[in-house]
Amino acid sequence: MIKLSRRVLCLDWDKRSLRIVVARVGKNRTVLEDAHSHRVPNTVDSDDPEAMGDFIRAMLRRHRLSHRSVVVDVPRERAVINRLTLPPTPAAEVAAAIRFQAIKELPFSVDSAAIDFIIMGRDANGLATEVLLAAVTTETLNRVRLTCEAAGLTPARIGLRPYANLISILRTRGTGDQRILFLDVGPGATEIDVMRGAALAFARSANVSVPLPVSDPAGREDSRVISLAEIGDLESSDEAIEAAVNEVLVETTRTLQAYRATESEARIDEIVVAGGTGIEVQLADRLRQRFELPVTLYDPTEALAVEAGEGAKLRSFSAALGLAWGLSREGSLALDFLNPKRPVSSREVLQRRARLGVLAAVMVLVLVAGLLGTKYQGLRNELNTLRKANRELQTRVQGQLEVLNLIDETREWATEAVWPDELLNVISVAAEAGATPGERMVVQEIILDTVSRTPGITLRNLYASDYQVPNDLVRSLIAREAESGERLYEASQRTTSAVPGAAKFNCKTDVAIQLLKLQEFRDNAAQRAKDRKDRLRDVGRS
């Protein structure tokens, strides 16, 4: 298993709420350790770095969090996002080309902004042809920095909130080539994003005021104590909530119209609703009625391997979790206004060329000195001696290689004879998943497939005490990894049927387990056989 190495703090806030995420991050893996959501009191101006920083510091102290660095994001309303088309451009020149176009595209000076980008499209030669440009003013960036400093924190990365939401969606459900309309409902603004595959196709912020309920349905701990000043601002009447839902519906329609102006044939496949205001369930129902599309509530519990009952509490953490997930895979958090991609200066190019020139000159001098220092006649005599010795060695090496080939073939046979170990491992996974054989499940027949292109194990007629047992077993098998971090199994569950009259094991199904490592080993068998032949063929070549 991969050892997790970093404990990170991620913050995401808006005018009226703060979200705190603490996660343990390693390569391609994120484990949630702590998550808290707090309302920002009316007495705190979220745009005032000193006041907001003091509030963040107090909340961190309340939860006994002593981090020194933090990852934060900039909301959509504070950023400019444009999709730009470029002539085929090499990667090293993309930053300079974007900066040139940004002079015409941005409503503020490029010298007073932080500009970053993501390459969205390439041509057949791998040259960039389309990019997503994101920019924030230096004033906005400094406000975020000062807020972090007032909280006693140093920002390590400053990302973009819609892109953090994209990472969160990719990690919780994946998108394939579908278009997902994502709504992140906040008390002061709702971010509406269109995601296509692994790309952010469109992003917009709508200023919709959503009344926060006095009783928080998600059960956040800070909702138990509300100041008198806050209570005066809470308009949780049915009329206020209905008005907010209707306004979000209008803004969603406007967003789709604006997006289709750029892609006229675009069709939304699904809508996902996130947020912690309390109107998300009602909004999801209205969206389903209005657009006649599948609508789901954002739920990261399965991706985080936490209890499903925590889904409502984590519904507002999509951006904060996206920041943490983006750190677990190199290059995922591609937008970073703190460390944006910059054009390579002509001075750096000249310095690089100078270093290469000096290195080439040194190599030539070394070669010339070696040639001049060698006596031709001595080398000729030595060559004849080596040729004679080489012929003798070739005979010996050929015999040794034949033995090595036999050893490799024996090892291949031993590698394929893995069935007892794999069966033991499957039983171990079942026990870890709480499906101990004999207690919560019974397998009537085990089929070992040794001849097909996809070798595997089939648990035939698996009788279980409830329908969740085989589901947990399949998920645990898929999550099983080798020490190197590679997946060991692909597993799937066949149709599950009830067992009438059964007292304990009342459902039955089949579970197919594909042995990925053995399949990979077999797929490479032809190449290994060729390599063995090449060993012998290469002996004696001059």
C-alpha positions as CSV (number, residue, x, y, z in Angstrom):
1,M,0.0,0.0,0.0
2,I,1.2,3.6,-0.7
3,K,2.3,5.4,2.4
4,L,0.5,8.7,2.8
5,S,3.0,11.5,3.4
6,R,1.3,14.9,3.7
7,R,-1.3,16.4,5.9
8,V,-2.9,19.4,4.2
9,L,-5.3,22.2,5.1
10,C,-7.7,23.5,2.4
11,L,-10.0,26.5,2.9
12,D,-13.0,27.7,0.8
13,W,-15.1,30.6,1.8
14,D,-17.7,33.0,0.5
15,K,-19.4,36.1,2.0
16,R,-21.4,34.1,4.6
17,S,-19.7,30.7,5.1
18,L,-16.4,29.1,5.7
19,R,-15.4,25.5,4.9
20,I,-12.3,23.8,6.4
21,V,-10.9,20.5,5.1
22,V,-8.0,18.6,6.6
23,A,-6.8,15.6,4.5
24,R,-3.9,13.2,4.4
25,V,-2.6,13.3,0.8
26,G,-0.4,10.8,-1.0
27,K,0.2,9.8,-4.6
28,N,-3.2,9.2,-6.2
29,R,-4.9,9.0,-2.8
30,T,-6.7,11.3,-0.4
31,V,-8.0,10.4,3.1
32,L,-10.4,12.9,4.7
33,E,-9.4,13.5,8.4
34,D,-11.5,16.5,9.3
35,A,-14.2,18.8,7.8
36,H,-16.0,21.8,9.3
37,S,-18.4,24.3,8.0
38,H,-19.1,27.7,9.8
39,R,-21.3,30.6,9.1
40,V,-19.5,33.9,8.9
41,P,-21.2,36.3,11.4
42,N,-22.7,39.5,10.1
43,T,-20.2,41.4,12.2
44,V,-17.4,40.0,10.0
45,D,-16.7,41.5,6.5
46,S,-15.4,38.6,4.4
47,D,-13.7,41.2,2.1
48,D,-11.7,42.6,5.0
49,P,-8.5,40.5,5.3
50,E,-8.0,41.4,8.9
51,A,-11.5,40.6,10.1
52,M,-11.9,37.4,8.0
53,G,-8.4,36.3,8.9
54,D,-9.2,36.7,12.6
55,F,-12.3,34.6,12.1
56,I,-10.5,31.9,10.3
57,R,-7.8,31.8,13.0
58,A,-10.5,31.5,15.7
59,M,-12.1,28.6,13.9
60,L,-8.8,26.8,13.4
61,R,-8.0,27.3,17.1
62,R,-11.4,26.0,18.0
63,H,-10.7,22.7,16.1
64,R,-7.1,22.6,17.4
65,L,-5.6,22.8,13.9
66,S,-2.0,24.1,13.9
67,H,-1.2,24.2,10.2
68,R,1.2,26.8,8.8
69,S,0.4,26.5,5.1
70,V,-2.9,26.3,3.3
71,V,-4.5,25.7,-0.1
72,V,-7.3,28.2,-1.0
73,D,-9.3,29.2,-4.1
74,V,-10.7,32.2,-5.8
75,P,-14.4,32.2,-6.5
76,R,-15.8,32.5,-10.1
77,E,-17.1,36.0,-9.5
78,R,-13.5,37.3,-8.8
79,A,-11.9,35.7,-11.9
80,V,-12.1,36.2,-15.6
81,I,-12.3,33.0,-17.6
82,N,-12.0,32.8,-21.4
83,R,-11.5,30.0,-23.9
84,L,-8.9,31.1,-26.5
85,T,-8.1,29.6,-29.9
86,L,-4.4,29.6,-30.8
87,P,-2.5,28.8,-34.0
88,P,-0.6,25.5,-33.5
89,T,1.9,26.5,-30.7
90,P,4.7,24.6,-29.1
91,A,4.3,24.1,-25.3
92,A,7.3,26.4,-24.5
93,E,5.6,29.3,-26.4
94,V,2.0,28.9,-25.1
95,A,2.5,31.2,-22.1
96,A,3.8,34.0,-24.2
97,A,1.1,33.6,-26.8
98,I,-1.6,33.7,-24.1
99,R,-0.2,36.8,-22.5
100,F,-0.2,38.5,-25.9
101,Q,-3.9,37.6,-26.4
102,A,-4.8,38.5,-22.8
103,I,-4.0,42.1,-23.5
104,K,-7.1,42.2,-25.8
105,E,-9.3,39.8,-23.8
106,L,-8.9,41.0,-20.2
107,P,-10.9,44.0,-18.8
108,F,-7.8,45.0,-16.8
109,S,-4.1,45.3,-17.5
110,V,-2.1,42.1,-17.7
111,D,0.6,43.8,-15.5
112,S,-1.9,44.1,-12.7
113,A,-3.1,40.5,-12.9
114,A,-2.1,36.9,-12.3
115,I,-2.7,34.8,-15.4
116,D,-2.7,31.0,-15.6
117,F,-4.0,28.6,-18.2
118,I,-4.8,25.0,-19.1
119,I,-4.3,23.5,-22.6
120,M,-7.7,22.2,-23.8
121,G,-6.9,21.1,-27.3
122,R,-3.9,19.9,-29.4
123,D,-3.5,19.2,-33.1
124,A,-2.1,15.9,-34.6
125,N,1.5,17.1,-33.9
126,G,0.8,17.8,-30.2
127,L,0.8,21.6,-30.6
128,A,-1.6,23.6,-28.5
129,T,-4.6,24.9,-30.4
130,E,-7.1,25.8,-27.6
131,V,-6.6,27.0,-24.0
132,L,-8.7,27.9,-21.0
133,L,-7.4,31.3,-19.7
134,A,-8.1,32.3,-16.1
135,A,-7.0,35.6,-14.6
136,V,-7.5,37.5,-11.3
137,T,-6.4,41.0,-10.4
138,T,-3.4,41.5,-8.2
139,E,-5.7,43.3,-5.8
140,T,-7.9,40.1,-5.4
141,L,-4.7,37.9,-5.0
142,N,-3.3,40.2,-2.4
143,R,-6.6,40.2,-0.5
144,V,-6.5,36.4,-0.3
145,R,-2.8,36.5,0.8
146,L,-3.5,39.1,3.5
147,T,-6.5,37.1,4.8
148,C,-4.3,34.0,5.1
149,E,-1.5,35.9,6.8
150,A,-4.0,37.4,9.3
151,A,-5.1,33.8,10.0
152,G,-1.5,32.8,10.7
153,L,-1.2,30.9,7.4
154,T,0.9,30.9,4.3
155,P,-0.8,30.1,1.0
156,A,0.9,27.2,-0.8
157,R,-1.5,27.3,-3.8
158,I,-4.3,29.6,-4.8
159,G,-6.6,27.8,-7.2
160,L,-9.9,28.6,-9.1
161,R,-13.1,27.5,-7.4
162,P,-14.9,26.2,-10.6
163,Y,-11.8,24.1,-11.5
164,A,-11.7,22.7,-7.9
165,N,-15.4,21.7,-8.4
166,L,-14.4,20.0,-11.6
167,I,-11.7,17.9,-9.9
168,S,-14.3,17.0,-7.2
169,I,-16.8,15.8,-9.8
170,L,-14.1,13.8,-11.6
171,R,-13.1,12.0,-8.3
172,T,-16.6,11.4,-7.1
173,R,-18.3,10.2,-10.3
174,G,-16.2,10.7,-13.4
175,T,-17.9,12.2,-16.5
176,G,-16.7,10.2,-19.5
177,D,-17.6,12.4,-22.4
178,Q,-20.8,13.6,-20.8
179,R,-21.8,17.2,-20.2
180,I,-22.6,17.8,-16.5
181,L,-24.3,21.0,-15.3
182,F,-23.0,21.6,-11.8
183,L,-24.6,24.0,-9.4
184,D,-22.7,25.0,-6.2
185,V,-25.4,26.9,-4.2
186,G,-24.1,29.4,-1.7
187,P,-25.8,31.9,0.6
188,G,-24.7,34.9,-1.5
189,A,-23.9,33.5,-4.9
190,T,-24.4,30.3,-6.9
191,E,-21.6,29.1,-9.2
192,I,-22.9,27.3,-12.3
193,D,-20.4,25.3,-14.3
194,V,-20.7,23.1,-17.4
195,M,-18.2,20.2,-17.4
196,R,-17.5,18.1,-20.4
197,G,-15.3,15.0,-19.8
198,A,-12.3,16.2,-17.8
199,A,-12.6,19.8,-19.0
200,L,-14.3,22.9,-17.7
201,A,-16.4,24.0,-20.7
202,F,-18.2,27.0,-19.1
203,A,-18.4,28.7,-15.7
204,R,-20.6,31.5,-14.4
205,S,-21.4,33.1,-11.0
206,A,-25.0,34.2,-10.3
207,N,-25.6,36.6,-7.4
208,V,-28.6,34.9,-5.7
209,S,-29.2,35.5,-2.0
210,V,-30.4,32.3,-0.3
211,P,-31.9,32.6,3.2
212,L,-30.1,30.4,5.7
213,P,-32.4,28.4,8.0
214,V,-32.2,28.9,11.8
215,S,-31.9,25.1,12.2
216,D,-29.3,23.7,10.0
217,P,-30.6,20.4,8.4
218,A,-27.0,19.2,7.9
219,G,-26.4,19.4,11.7
220,R,-23.3,21.5,11.6
221,E,-21.9,22.0,15.1
222,D,-21.7,25.8,14.8
223,S,-25.4,26.0,14.0
224,R,-26.3,25.4,17.6
225,V,-25.2,28.9,18.7
226,I,-26.4,31.8,16.6
227,S,-25.9,35.5,17.6
228,L,-28.8,37.9,17.9
229,A,-27.3,39.9,15.0
230,E,-27.3,36.8,12.8
231,I,-30.9,35.9,13.7
232,G,-32.1,39.2,12.4
233,D,-30.7,38.3,9.0
234,L,-32.2,34.9,8.7
235,E,-35.2,34.9,6.4
236,S,-36.2,31.3,6.3
237,S,-39.9,31.7,5.4
238,D,-41.3,29.5,2.7
239,E,-41.9,32.6,0.5
240,A,-38.2,33.6,0.8
241,I,-37.0,30.1,0.0
242,E,-39.4,29.7,-3.0
243,A,-38.2,33.1,-4.3
244,A,-34.5,31.9,-4.0
245,V,-35.2,28.6,-5.8
246,N,-37.0,30.4,-8.6
247,E,-34.2,32.9,-9.0
248,V,-31.6,30.1,-9.2
249,L,-33.8,28.4,-11.9
250,V,-33.8,31.6,-13.9
251,E,-30.0,31.9,-13.6
252,T,-29.5,28.3,-14.6
253,T,-31.6,28.9,-17.8
254,R,-29.5,32.0,-18.6
255,T,-26.3,30.0,-18.1
256,L,-27.4,27.3,-20.5
257,Q,-28.4,29.9,-23.1
258,A,-25.0,31.6,-22.7
259,Y,-23.2,28.2,-23.0
260,R,-25.2,27.2,-26.1
261,A,-24.2,30.4,-27.7
262,T,-20.7,29.0,-27.8
263,E,-21.7,25.4,-28.6
264,S,-25.1,25.4,-30.3
265,E,-25.4,21.6,-30.5
266,A,-24.5,21.1,-26.9
267,R,-26.8,18.8,-24.8
268,I,-26.6,18.5,-21.0
269,D,-26.7,14.9,-19.8
270,E,-27.0,15.4,-16.1
271,I,-27.4,18.0,-13.4
272,V,-25.5,17.8,-10.0
273,V,-26.5,20.1,-7.1
274,A,-24.1,21.0,-4.3
275,G,-24.2,23.4,-1.4
276,G,-25.2,23.7,2.2
277,T,-27.9,26.3,2.3
278,G,-30.8,23.8,2.9
279,I,-32.6,24.5,-0.4
280,E,-30.6,22.0,-2.4
281,V,-33.2,19.1,-2.2
282,Q,-36.1,21.4,-3.2
283,L,-33.9,22.9,-6.0
284,A,-33.0,19.5,-7.3
285,D,-36.7,18.6,-7.6
286,R,-37.5,21.8,-9.4
287,L,-34.6,21.4,-11.8
288,R,-35.8,17.9,-12.6
289,Q,-39.2,19.2,-13.4
290,R,-38.0,22.2,-15.4
291,F,-35.3,20.5,-17.6
292,E,-36.5,16.9,-17.6
293,L,-32.9,15.7,-16.9
294,P,-31.4,13.4,-14.3
295,V,-30.6,15.5,-11.2
296,T,-28.5,14.2,-8.3
297,L,-27.2,15.7,-5.1
298,Y,-23.4,16.0,-4.7
299,D,-22.3,13.1,-2.5
300,P,-18.5,12.5,-1.9
301,T,-19.0,9.8,0.7
302,E,-18.2,6.8,-1.5
303,A,-15.0,8.4,-3.0
304,L,-13.9,9.3,0.5
305,A,-14.8,5.9,2.0
306,V,-16.9,7.5,4.8
307,E,-20.4,6.6,6.0
308,A,-23.2,7.4,3.5
309,G,-25.0,9.3,6.3
310,E,-22.4,12.0,6.1
311,G,-23.4,12.9,2.6
312,A,-25.7,15.9,3.6
313,K,-23.0,17.3,5.8
314,L,-20.4,17.2,3.0
315,R,-22.6,18.5,0.3
316,S,-21.1,22.1,0.6
317,F,-17.5,20.9,0.5
318,S,-17.2,20.2,-3.2
319,A,-14.6,22.9,-3.9
320,A,-12.6,22.4,-0.7
321,L,-12.4,18.6,-1.3
322,G,-11.5,19.4,-5.0
323,L,-8.5,21.4,-3.7
324,A,-7.3,18.4,-1.6
325,W,-8.0,15.8,-4.4
326,G,-6.0,18.0,-6.8
327,L,-2.9,17.7,-4.6
328,S,-3.0,13.9,-4.6
329,R,-2.2,13.7,-8.3
330,E,0.6,15.7,-10.0
331,G,-0.8,18.2,-12.5
332,S,-4.4,17.8,-11.4
333,L,-4.5,21.2,-9.7
334,A,-3.5,22.8,-13.0
335,L,-4.6,26.4,-12.2
336,D,-2.5,28.1,-9.5
337,F,-2.6,31.9,-9.4
338,L,0.2,31.9,-6.8
339,N,2.6,30.1,-9.2
340,P,1.2,30.7,-12.7
341,K,2.9,29.4,-15.8
342,R,5.1,32.2,-17.2
343,P,6.7,32.9,-20.6
344,V,10.3,31.9,-20.9
345,S,12.4,35.1,-21.3
346,S,14.9,35.6,-24.1
347,R,17.6,35.9,-21.4
348,E,16.8,32.4,-20.1
349,V,16.8,31.0,-23.7
350,L,20.3,32.6,-24.3
351,Q,21.6,31.2,-21.0
352,R,20.4,27.7,-21.9
353,R,22.0,27.9,-25.3
354,A,25.2,29.1,-23.8
355,R,25.3,26.2,-21.3
356,L,24.7,23.7,-24.1
357,G,27.5,25.3,-26.2
358,V,30.0,25.1,-23.4
359,L,29.0,21.5,-22.7
360,A,29.5,20.6,-26.4
361,A,32.9,22.3,-26.5
362,V,34.1,20.4,-23.5
363,M,33.0,17.1,-25.0
364,V,34.8,17.8,-28.2
365,L,38.0,18.7,-26.3
366,V,37.8,15.5,-24.2
367,L,37.3,13.4,-27.4
368,V,40.3,15.0,-29.2
369,A,42.5,14.6,-26.2
370,G,41.6,11.0,-25.9
371,L,42.3,10.3,-29.6
372,L,45.7,12.1,-29.5
373,G,46.8,10.3,-26.4
374,T,46.2,6.8,-27.8
375,K,48.9,4.9,-29.8
376,Y,47.5,3.4,-32.9
377,Q,49.8,0.3,-33.0
378,G,49.1,-0.6,-29.4
379,L,45.4,-0.4,-30.0
380,R,45.7,-2.7,-33.1
381,N,47.5,-5.4,-31.1
382,E,45.1,-5.1,-28.3
383,L,42.2,-5.4,-30.7
384,N,43.5,-8.7,-32.1
385,T,43.8,-10.1,-28.6
386,L,40.3,-9.0,-27.7
387,R,38.8,-10.6,-30.8
388,K,40.2,-14.0,-29.9
389,A,39.0,-13.7,-26.3
390,N,35.6,-12.5,-27.5
391,R,35.1,-15.6,-29.6
392,E,35.7,-17.8,-26.6
393,L,33.4,-15.7,-24.5
394,Q,30.6,-15.9,-27.1
395,T,30.6,-19.6,-26.8
396,R,30.3,-19.5,-23.1
397,V,27.7,-16.7,-23.1
398,Q,25.5,-18.5,-25.5
399,G,25.4,-21.5,-23.2
400,Q,24.6,-19.3,-20.2
401,L,21.9,-17.5,-22.1
402,E,20.3,-20.9,-23.0
403,V,20.2,-21.7,-19.2
404,L,18.8,-18.3,-18.4
405,N,16.0,-18.8,-21.0
406,L,15.1,-22.1,-19.3
407,I,15.1,-20.4,-15.9
408,D,12.8,-17.7,-17.2
409,E,10.4,-20.2,-18.7
410,T,10.3,-22.0,-15.4
411,R,9.5,-18.7,-13.6
412,E,6.7,-18.0,-16.0
413,W,5.1,-21.4,-15.1
414,A,5.5,-20.5,-11.4
415,T,4.0,-17.1,-11.9
416,E,0.9,-18.5,-13.6
417,A,0.4,-21.1,-10.7
418,V,-1.0,-18.4,-8.4
419,W,-4.5,-19.7,-7.8
420,P,-4.1,-20.8,-4.1
421,D,-2.6,-17.4,-3.3
422,E,-5.3,-15.5,-5.2
423,L,-8.1,-17.5,-3.5
424,L,-6.5,-16.8,-0.1
425,N,-6.3,-13.1,-0.9
426,V,-9.9,-13.0,-2.0
427,I,-11.0,-14.6,1.3
428,S,-8.8,-12.0,3.1
429,V,-10.5,-9.1,1.2
430,A,-14.0,-10.6,2.0
431,A,-13.1,-10.7,5.7
432,E,-11.8,-7.1,5.7
433,A,-15.1,-6.0,4.0
434,G,-17.1,-7.6,6.7
435,A,-18.3,-10.4,4.5
436,T,-16.5,-13.3,6.4
437,P,-17.3,-16.6,4.6
438,G,-19.6,-18.7,6.7
439,E,-20.9,-15.8,8.7
440,R,-22.4,-13.3,6.2
441,M,-21.9,-15.3,3.0
442,V,-21.5,-18.8,1.6
443,V,-20.0,-19.7,-1.8
444,Q,-21.4,-22.8,-3.4
445,E,-18.9,-23.1,-6.3
446,I,-15.5,-21.5,-7.2
447,I,-14.6,-21.5,-10.9
448,L,-11.0,-20.9,-11.9
449,D,-10.6,-19.7,-15.5
450,T,-7.1,-20.5,-16.6
451,V,-7.4,-20.5,-20.4
452,S,-9.2,-17.4,-21.5
453,R,-7.6,-14.0,-22.3
454,T,-9.0,-12.6,-19.1
455,P,-8.1,-15.2,-16.4
456,G,-10.1,-14.9,-13.2
457,I,-12.1,-16.4,-10.4
458,T,-15.9,-16.7,-10.4
459,L,-17.7,-17.1,-7.1
460,R,-20.7,-19.0,-8.3
461,N,-23.9,-19.1,-6.3
462,L,-22.8,-16.7,-3.6
463,Y,-25.4,-16.7,-0.9
464,A,-25.4,-13.7,1.4
465,S,-27.3,-12.5,4.5
466,D,-28.2,-9.2,2.7
467,Y,-27.8,-7.5,-0.6
468,Q,-25.1,-5.2,0.7
469,V,-22.6,-8.0,1.3
470,P,-21.7,-8.8,-2.3
471,N,-21.7,-5.0,-3.1
472,D,-19.2,-4.4,-0.3
473,L,-17.1,-7.4,-1.5
474,V,-17.0,-6.1,-5.1
475,R,-16.0,-2.6,-4.0
476,S,-13.3,-4.0,-1.7
477,L,-11.9,-6.2,-4.5
478,I,-11.7,-3.2,-6.9
479,A,-10.0,-1.1,-4.2
480,R,-7.4,-3.7,-3.4
481,E,-3.9,-2.6,-4.5
482,A,-0.5,-4.1,-4.6
483,E,2.4,-2.5,-2.7
484,S,3.3,-0.6,-5.9
485,G,-0.1,1.0,-5.9
486,E,-1.5,-1.0,-8.9
487,R,-4.9,-2.5,-8.8
488,L,-5.1,-6.2,-8.4
489,Y,-8.6,-7.0,-9.4
490,E,-11.5,-6.0,-11.5
491,A,-14.7,-7.3,-10.0
492,S,-18.4,-7.2,-11.0
493,Q,-21.6,-8.6,-9.6
494,R,-24.1,-10.4,-11.6
495,T,-27.9,-10.2,-11.1
496,T,-28.9,-10.7,-7.5
497,S,-32.0,-12.7,-6.7
498,A,-33.8,-13.5,-3.5
499,V,-33.8,-16.9,-2.0
500,P,-37.4,-17.7,-0.9
501,G,-37.7,-19.2,2.5
502,A,-34.1,-18.8,3.5
503,A,-33.6,-18.0,7.2
504,K,-30.1,-16.5,7.0
505,F,-28.7,-16.4,3.5
506,N,-31.7,-14.8,1.7
507,C,-30.1,-13.5,-1.5
508,K,-28.0,-15.1,-4.2
509,T,-25.7,-13.8,-6.9
510,D,-22.4,-14.5,-8.8
511,V,-19.2,-12.4,-8.5
512,A,-16.7,-12.4,-11.3
513,I,-13.1,-11.5,-10.4
514,Q,-10.6,-10.6,-13.1
515,L,-6.9,-11.1,-12.1
516,L,-5.3,-8.0,-13.6
517,K,-1.7,-8.8,-12.8
518,L,-2.0,-12.3,-14.2
519,Q,-3.7,-10.9,-17.4
520,E,-1.0,-8.3,-17.8
521,F,1.6,-11.1,-17.4
522,R,0.0,-13.2,-20.1
523,D,-0.5,-10.3,-22.4
524,N,3.3,-9.8,-22.4
525,A,4.1,-13.4,-22.8
526,A,4.8,-13.1,-26.6
527,Q,7.2,-10.2,-26.0
528,R,9.1,-12.2,-23.4
529,A,9.4,-15.1,-25.7
530,K,10.8,-12.8,-28.4
531,D,13.3,-11.3,-26.0
532,R,14.6,-14.8,-25.2
533,K,15.1,-15.5,-28.9
534,D,16.8,-12.1,-29.3
535,R,19.3,-13.0,-26.6
536,L,20.6,-15.9,-28.5
537,R,20.4,-14.1,-31.9
538,D,22.5,-11.2,-30.7
539,V,25.3,-13.4,-29.5
540,G,28.1,-13.1,-32.0
541,R,27.1,-9.9,-33.6
542,S,30.0,-7.5,-34.1
